[in-house]
């Protein structure tokens, strides 16, 4: 992936994350598949129940990448959020926005740690915070991924066999029906 494209995707992820935290919520895990360097779109995980449903829901982000026959994927998640939803131990820096760039041949894990600055607290107890981004540690080629993210990486490059003239289109529809938020790039041409 070109450095310029990577920087743009990091910028989009940080902006979305900052906006979500400012509204009192953590943005859900996200996948951004790419085909020949072209962004297919952005797909956020469906609403999840704690436990096995969260593990499955995050791994299923791979469906759209597999249907698009992506050659690269970027997955984005927050350390605490995924550990809590999936009932897993916290691995790596926290709080932290994580991004992994993966191809069939391997992956590179990037951490973007931050401190939370309280902006306001709602009457129902929710807090509006802003991330104070700390220096990012060096990227980790082959860095350890939490199980649902590792599954999403693995399955992103496993072709989906759907007996339909438009496997990508039907996958998008099915994922939207399941509650995934799908925003396709206008320029993407299957």
Beta strands, then each sheet from edge to edge (+ up, - down):
strand 1: 30-35
strand 2: 38-39
strand 3: 41-44
strand 4: 72-78
strand 5: 96-103
strand 6: 106-121
strand 7: 127-133
strand 8: 140-141
strand 9: 181-184
sheet 1: 2+ 1- 3+ 9-
sheet 2: 2+ 1- 4+ 5- 6+ 7-
sheet 3: 2+ 1- 4+ 5- 6+ 8-
end
